[in-house]
Amino acid sequence: MNLNPALTGKIKGLYRLTANYRVQSAPVSTPAPYSTLSAAADFGLMRSKLDGDILGLGIIASADNQAGGALKTNDIMASIAYHKSFGFDNDHYLSAGFQFGIKSRRLDISQLYFESQFNTALNGFDLSLPNLENFDRASYTAMNMHAGIFWSSNFTKKISAYAGGSMFNLIRPKDSFFSSYSERAIKIHTHGGIIYTINEKFMLNPNGIFMMQQNINDWVAGSTFSYGLSGKKNPFETSVFVGAWYEGTGAIIGSAGVQIKGIQFTLSYDRTISDLSNANNGFGAFEASIIYQSAPLESNKKYPIMSCPKF
């Protein structure tokens, strides 16, 4: 749901629970690294009543902690999506989704150091000196809304494909601690990939993402490779997988995980290879996630659906 609201409820089971922890730029973030903790739950409802279509409902919450807690950001968003099935065997889906909710930010000025507080006699900062900054508020809350579309298709038993796009900050929330506020710019994601089941043991999922916000853009391209351990009937119900991607701004991303029926564990690491590596010693980010998905529904036999891909 973080990537695209249209993925809400696009699951083979009734519900999915997700938890994720990310820490980034540790060597250059003092006194503590920039960390993000998020959790989500989504549901795929009314599949049989809607003749293969799915109503997706979900909620996602996240908490950012920057500069040792000096800047904290909390988000909570509700999601809704509709997945329309079509095709002779109902094996194609076109999805649209929306997210809406609130973002709150709090700044603890007492934990920050400013140029005006530098004391040359002490050769250090003196917090008893005024900071000379005119903050109008130390916290604020703003509404926000995102939207997305997603297409997926099972062309054959071995080949599936998907593509989607999403737009964030549609209502341009005010984003500043000063009265001369700035509006948060719209951010655009496009993404897609192919899932190729080579045989009952091996599955390949090349994929890519392009991101753009104002005049800044970035892209990530790579693939996951899964090895099935469950046998012929449902070969990837239990599996191990690895992935590798290249990020356009200069980073290599590696991941590894295990799928044990409805539970998926994943670890990933970003290695900076751009000039920024001189400052962060190459440490981009470390991420850990766990996903639990309820057992596949019997209706999947009549209405096949491709689960969310691994990015």
C-alpha positions in Angstrom: 0.0 0.0 0.0 3.0 2.3 0.5 3.9 2.0 -3.2 0.4 2.2 -4.6 -3.1 2.5 -3.0 -4.5 0.3 -5.7 -2.7 -2.7 -4.2 -5.0 -2.6 -1.1 -6.6 -6.0 -0.7 -4.9 -7.5 -3.7 -4.3 -10.8 -1.9 -5.2 -14.5 -2.2 -6.5 -14.7 1.3 -9.0 -12.7 3.3 -6.5 -10.4 5.1 -2.8 -9.5 5.3 -0.8 -8.0 8.2 2.5 -6.2 7.6 5.2 -4.7 9.9 8.3 -3.0 8.6 11.4 -1.3 10.2 13.9 0.8 8.3 17.0 2.6 9.5 19.0 4.7 7.1 22.1 7.0 6.9 23.3 5.8 10.3 26.9 7.1 10.1 25.8 10.7 9.2 22.7 10.8 11.5 23.6 11.9 15.0 22.8 11.3 17.7 20.6 8.6 16.3 19.9 7.4 12.7 16.8 8.2 10.8 14.4 5.4 11.4 10.9 4.5 10.2 8.5 2.0 11.8 5.3 1.1 9.9 2.4 -1.3 10.2 -0.5 -2.1 8.0 -3.6 -4.3 7.6 -5.7 -4.9 4.5 -8.6 -7.1 3.5 -9.8 -8.5 0.2 -13.6 -8.7 0.6 -16.7 -9.9 -1.3 -15.0 -11.9 -4.0 -17.8 -14.4 -4.5 -20.6 -11.8 -4.2 -18.9 -9.6 -6.7 -18.4 -12.4 -9.2 -14.6 -12.3 -9.0 -14.2 -8.6 -8.3 -12.6 -7.6 -5.0 -13.3 -4.8 -2.6 -10.1 -3.9 -0.8 -10.0 -2.1 2.5 -7.0 -1.3 4.6 -5.2 1.0 7.1 -1.5 1.9 7.3 0.4 3.8 10.0 4.0 4.9 10.1 6.3 6.8 12.5 9.5 8.6 11.4 12.2 9.5 14.0 14.9 11.9 12.8 17.8 13.6 14.5 17.5 11.6 17.6 13.9 12.4 18.1 14.2 16.2 17.4 11.8 15.7 14.4 9.0 13.2 14.5 6.5 12.5 11.8 3.4 10.3 12.2 1.0 9.2 9.4 -2.2 7.2 9.5 -4.0 6.5 6.2 -7.1 4.6 5.3 -7.2 2.8 2.0 -9.9 1.6 -0.3 -9.5 -0.2 -3.7 -11.7 -1.9 -6.2 -10.2 -4.8 -8.3 -12.2 -5.5 -11.5 -11.7 -8.9 -13.0 -12.2 -9.5 -16.7 -11.2 -11.9 -19.4 -12.5 -15.3 -20.4 -11.2 -17.0 -17.2 -11.3 -13.9 -15.0 -7.5 -13.9 -14.9 -7.0 -10.2 -15.7 -7.5 -7.4 -13.1 -7.7 -3.6 -13.3 -7.6 -1.9 -10.0 -8.1 1.6 -8.7 -7.4 2.8 -5.1 -7.4 5.8 -2.8 -5.7 6.6 0.5 -6.8 9.4 2.8 -5.7 10.4 6.3 -3.5 12.7 8.3 0.1 13.5 8.8 1.4 15.1 12.0 4.9 16.5 12.6 6.6 17.7 15.8 9.8 19.6 16.2 11.7 19.7 19.5 13.8 22.8 19.1 15.6 22.3 22.4 17.5 19.3 20.8 18.8 21.4 17.8 21.9 23.5 17.4 22.0 26.7 15.4 24.8 28.8 13.9 24.0 31.7 16.3 24.6 29.4 19.3 28.2 28.7 18.3 30.6 30.2 20.9 34.1 30.7 19.5 35.5 31.1 23.0 34.3 27.6 23.9 34.9 26.3 20.4 31.5 24.7 20.6 27.8 25.3 20.9 26.3 27.2 23.9 22.6 26.4 24.2 22.0 29.3 26.5 22.4 31.6 23.5 19.3 32.5 21.5 18.8 30.5 18.2 17.5 33.6 16.4 15.0 31.4 14.4 11.4 32.5 14.1 9.5 29.3 14.3 5.8 29.9 14.2 4.8 26.5 15.5 6.5 23.5 16.9 3.9 21.0 15.5 1.2 20.7 12.9 -1.3 18.3 11.5 -2.4 18.2 7.8 -4.8 16.1 5.7 -3.5 14.2 2.8 -4.7 12.0 -0.1 -3.1 9.6 -2.6 -4.5 7.6 -5.5 -3.3 4.8 -7.9 -4.2 2.4 -10.6 -2.8 -1.1 -11.2 -3.2 -3.8 -13.9 -2.2 -7.4 -13.7 -2.7 -10.4 -15.9 -2.0 -14.1 -15.8 -1.2 -14.8 -19.4 -0.3 -18.4 -18.9 0.3 -20.7 -16.0 4.0 -19.7 -16.2 3.9 -16.0 -17.1 2.2 -13.1 -15.4 2.7 -9.3 -15.8 1.7 -6.2 -14.0 2.1 -2.4 -14.2 0.8 0.5 -12.2 1.0 4.2 -11.3 0.3 6.3 -8.2 0.2 9.9 -7.2 0.8 11.2 -3.7 0.0 14.5 -1.9 -3.0 15.2 -4.2 -4.3 17.9 -1.9 -0.9 19.6 -1.5 -0.8 19.7 2.3 0.9 22.7 4.0 4.3 21.5 5.2 6.2 23.9 7.3 6.9 25.1 10.8 6.8 28.7 9.6 3.9 30.9 8.6 5.4 31.3 5.1 4.5 27.7 4.5 5.3 25.5 1.5 2.9 23.0 -0.1 4.1 19.4 -0.3 4.8 18.7 -4.0 2.9 15.9 -5.8 5.0 12.7 -6.1 4.5 10.2 -8.9 5.4 6.5 -8.9 5.2 4.2 -11.9 6.1 0.5 -11.6 5.9 -2.8 -13.4 7.3 -6.3 -13.8 7.0 -9.9 -14.9 6.6 -13.1 -12.9 8.0 -16.1 -14.7 7.6 -19.5 -13.2 10.5 -21.4 -14.8 9.4 -24.7 -13.3 8.2 -26.1 -10.0 11.5 -25.1 -8.3 12.4 -21.7 -9.8 10.6 -18.4 -10.2 12.0 -15.1 -11.5 10.4 -11.7 -11.0 12.2 -8.8 -12.8 10.7 -5.4 -11.9 11.3 -1.7 -11.8 10.1 1.6 -10.3 10.4 5.1 -11.5 9.8 8.0 -9.0 9.4 11.7 -9.7 8.7 14.8 -7.5 9.1 18.2 -9.1 12.5 18.3 -10.8 13.9 15.3 -8.9 13.6 11.8 -10.1 15.0 8.3 -9.3 14.6 4.8 -10.5 15.2 1.3 -9.2 15.5 -1.9 -11.4 16.3 -5.5 -10.6 14.7 -8.8 -9.9 13.9 -11.4 -7.2 14.6 -15.1 -7.6 12.6 -17.7 -5.7 13.3 -21.3 -5.0 10.3 -23.4 -4.2 10.3 -26.0 -1.4 6.7 -27.3 -1.3 6.6 -29.8 -4.1 4.4 -29.9 -7.3 1.0 -29.0 -5.9 1.9 -25.6 -4.6 5.7 -25.2 -5.1 6.2 -21.7 -3.7 3.9 -22.0 -0.7 7.2 -22.5 1.2 10.2 -20.9 -0.5 13.4 -18.9 -0.1 14.1 -15.9 -2.3 16.9 -13.4 -3.0 16.8 -10.1 -4.8 19.1 -7.5 -6.2 18.4 -4.0 -7.6 20.3 -0.9 -8.8 19.1 2.6 -7.8 19.7 5.4 -10.2 21.1 7.8 -7.6 23.9 5.4 -6.9 23.1 2.5 -4.7 22.9 -1.3 -4.8 20.1 -3.0 -3.0 20.2 -6.6 -1.9 17.4 -8.7 -0.1 16.9 -12.2 1.1 13.9 -13.8 2.7 11.8 -16.9 3.4 8.2 -17.7 2.8 6.7 -20.3 5.1 3.1 -20.8 4.0 1.4 -17.5 5.0 4.4 -15.9 6.7 7.1 -14.0 4.9 10.3 -12.6 6.4 12.5 -10.3 4.4 15.8 -8.5 5.2 17.3 -5.9 2.8 20.4 -3.7 2.7 21.2 -0.6 0.6 24.8 0.0 -0.2 25.7 3.5 -1.3 28.2 3.6 -4.2 27.8 7.3 -5.1 30.0 10.2 -3.8 27.7 10.1 -0.7 29.6 7.0 0.4 32.4 9.3 1.5 30.1 10.6 4.2 28.0 7.6 5.2 30.8 4.9 4.7 28.5 3.3 2.1 25.7 2.6 4.6 22.5 3.5 2.8 19.7 1.6 4.8 18.8 -1.6 6.5 15.2 -2.9 6.4 13.4 -5.8 8.0 9.8 -6.8 7.3 7.3 -9.5 8.2 4.1 -10.2 6.4 1.3 -12.6 7.4 -1.4 -13.5 4.9 -4.4 -15.7 5.8 -4.9 -18.9 3.9 -5.9 -18.7 0.2 -9.7 -18.7 -0.4 -11.5 -21.5 -2.2 -12.8 -18.8 -4.6 -9.3 -18.5 -6.0 -9.9 -21.7 -8.0 -12.6 -19.9 -9.9 -11.2 -16.4 -9.8 -7.4 -16.6 -10.0 -5.6 -13.6 -8.7 -1.9 -12.6 -8.7 -0.7 -11.6 -5.3 1.3 -8.4 -4.7 4.8 -8.7 -6.3 8.0 -8.6 -4.2 9.6 -5.2 -4.6 
